Amino acid sequence: AVADDSGQTEGFSQCVTHCSFPQWWHQAFYNFFTFSCLFIIPLLIMLICNAKIIFTLTRVLHQDPH
């Protein structure tokens, strides 16, 4: 992007949601859904899987004391 004499940049675009949703709760739901899919659900999956791995390892190690 190149700035002109007024300091404005040509060809600048930004991904925003101004006036993209008809109601405020649509955007709130979209934000919550996106946050859940990108952060909360993967975090829960990783926590559950790691907890199962640790539980299995400790159980196996207590059964076979080699």
C-alpha positions in Angstrom: 0.0 0.0 0.0 1.3 3.4 -0.9 0.4 6.6 1.1 -0.7 9.7 -0.8 -0.1 13.3 0.2 -3.0 13.3 2.7 -1.6 10.3 4.5 -4.3 8.0 3.2 -3.2 4.6 1.9 -4.4 3.3 -1.4 -5.5 -0.2 -1.7 -5.9 -0.7 2.0 -8.7 -3.0 3.1 -9.7 -4.5 6.4 -12.0 -7.3 7.3 -14.6 -5.8 9.6 -18.3 -6.5 10.4 -19.7 -3.0 10.5 -23.5 -3.3 9.7 -23.0 -6.9 8.6 -25.6 -8.3 11.0 -29.3 -7.2 11.2 -29.5 -7.5 15.0 -26.8 -7.1 17.8 -27.4 -10.6 19.0 -26.5 -12.1 15.6 -23.0 -10.7 15.9 -22.8 -11.7 19.6 -23.8 -15.3 18.6 -21.4 -15.3 15.7 -18.5 -14.1 18.0 -19.4 -16.7 20.6 -19.7 -19.5 18.0 -16.4 -18.6 16.4 -14.6 -18.3 19.8 -16.0 -21.7 20.8 -15.0 -23.4 17.6 -11.6 -21.9 17.4 -10.6 -22.0 21.2 -13.0 -23.6 23.7 -13.8 -26.9 21.8 -10.2 -27.6 20.8 -9.0 -26.8 24.4 -11.6 -29.2 25.9 -10.6 -32.0 23.4 -6.9 -31.5 24.3 -7.6 -31.5 28.0 -9.8 -34.6 27.8 -7.3 -36.5 25.7 -4.3 -35.6 27.8 -6.2 -36.5 31.0 -7.0 -39.9 29.5 -3.3 -40.4 28.5 -2.1 -39.5 32.0 -4.7 -41.7 33.7 -3.8 -44.6 31.4 -0.1 -44.2 32.0 -0.4 -44.0 35.8 -2.7 -47.0 35.8 -0.3 -49.1 33.7 2.7 -48.0 35.7 1.1 -49.0 39.0 0.1 -52.4 37.6 3.6 -53.3 36.1 6.4 -52.1 38.5 9.3 -52.8 36.2 
